Amino acid sequence: MPSRSIAQYFIVLVKGLAMGAADVVPGVSGGTIAFISGIYEELIETIHKLDLGFFKLWKENGFKAAWSEYNLGFLFALFGGILISILSLAKAITYLLKEHPILVWSFFFGLVIASIIYVGKQITGWNVKIGVALLIAAGLALAITLAKPIGSPDSVWFLFFAGFVAIIAMILPGISGAFILLLLGAYSAVIGTLTQLSDGLTKMSWELFSGAFLRLFVFALGAIIGLKAFTRVLNWMFKNHKNLILGVLTGFMIGALNKIWPWKEVLEYRISHSGEQVPFLERSILPSSYTEDPKIVLAVLCMVVGFLVIYSMERIANRKKERV
């Protein structure tokens, strides 16, 4: 593993900040940021190598040797940046989702449309198998968005499951963990919990902090187990069946567009852990059927901005490839 100076670790921290920002926003993949910034392979290799052998090496050769051998300085700087970014942005997104939901979902919708094009363009050889995989994935994703959520986003087992599944998005460039959380119906709950954790720290409230920390611990535990369980499998599939995986991801995002459609009608509510009444089951409707101001012009503008974010990232990635 490469040795780094303090300045180089700071650059890794900055890349973590970018990945964290990407992971908070549905449609932008932290894996894509890692891919573009040149740390994707090191991240996969480092996570794959992590095991209990660290403690054996620590005992035999000391903590410093074990830390260096397992490249933990890299992970510490990267995940530190991710955590700082997520905690910083969660409160802003919670506020925007509450005050300007149509504009926020429109921005996310533009992000995902551009991501579909970005991932689809990476498929180098189309065939019947890839086409069928795309259609099946699209149908499955659409069915999930139309179905009633499998559990309350506040329940312990559901948070564990959401973390277990969503973390896979960090490994594969092209689809975000936040997008998976959206599909599962857990996005708002997780973002709200992050905001509560931040509020607990800033207000020095043990009640706020402890409740949020417990839920995030369960979510993180699922994420850690999912990351370790699927790193080898997904990395192998990405390297050996890249076109098929990209086809599945493309179809998955196409089918899930229904979940991000900005104009919704609430069919059923639920009571959150904080006692608030929040939407539980919704359906997509046309802007003309929306009972309040549909804000069509601003919504389209936000979609365009979201699309351009991914388009700009693609241009940066292509320039990096051209230099190699």
C-alpha positions, 0 to 999 in steps of 0.5 A: 500500500502506498505511503503518504505525507500529511498533505496527501492524506488531506487530499484523500480527506477532500476526496472523502468529503466529495464522496460523502456529498455524493452519497447524501444525494440520490443519483450521484454515486460515491463510487463514481467519485472514487472512480473519477478521483483515482482511488476506486481500486485502492478502496476496494483492495483495502476493504477486501484485505481487512480482517482479524489478522490486523490484531495478530499483526498488531500483537506481533509487530506493533500497532504502527506496523499493522496500521500501515500494512492494512492501509488504515490511514487511507481509510481513516482519512477517506471515511473521516471526510465522508462522515464530516460531509454527510453530517454537514449536508444532512441538516440542509437537505432535511430543511429543503425536503420539508420546505421545497420538496418539489424543487429538491425531487426535481433536482434529484430527478435530473441527477438520475436521468443523467446517471442513467445515460452515463451508466448506459453509455459505458455498456460496450457490447449490447446483446439479448442477455443485457437487454433482458437483464435491463428490462427485468431490473427496470420492472423489479425497481418499478414494482418496488416503488409501487409496493407498500414499504416492507417496514417502518424506516424507524424499526431496528431490523429495517435500518439494519437491512437498509444499511446492508443493501445501500452500502453496496452502492459505494462499491459499484460506480453508477448508483448511489446509496441514497438512491437505494435508501429512496427506493426502500423508503428509508431516505428521509428517515436516515437523513432525519436521524443524521440531522438529529445526531448533529442537533444533539451534538450542537445543542449538547442534548443527550436525549437527541444524541443517544436516540439518533446514535443508536439508530445510526449504529444499527444502520452502520452495522448493517452497512459494515457487514454488507460491505465486507460480505459483498466486496469480493463478489461485486468486485469480481462481477464488475471486472468479469461481467461489467456490461451485464452489471451496467445493464442491470444498474441502468434498468434499475434506475429507469424503473426507480424514476417513479420514486423520485417523480416530484409530484406526489399524492399521499395515500397513507401516512405513518407516525415517525419516531418523533411523533410527526405524521409523515407520508408512508405510501404515495403515488406519482401524479401529473403536475396538473393534478397537483392540488398546490402550486406545481412550480413547473418552471422552477422544477424543470430548471432544477432538473436541468441543473441536476442533469448538468451536475452529472454531465460535468462529472462525466466530462471530468472523468473522460478528460482523466481517461484521455490523459492516462 
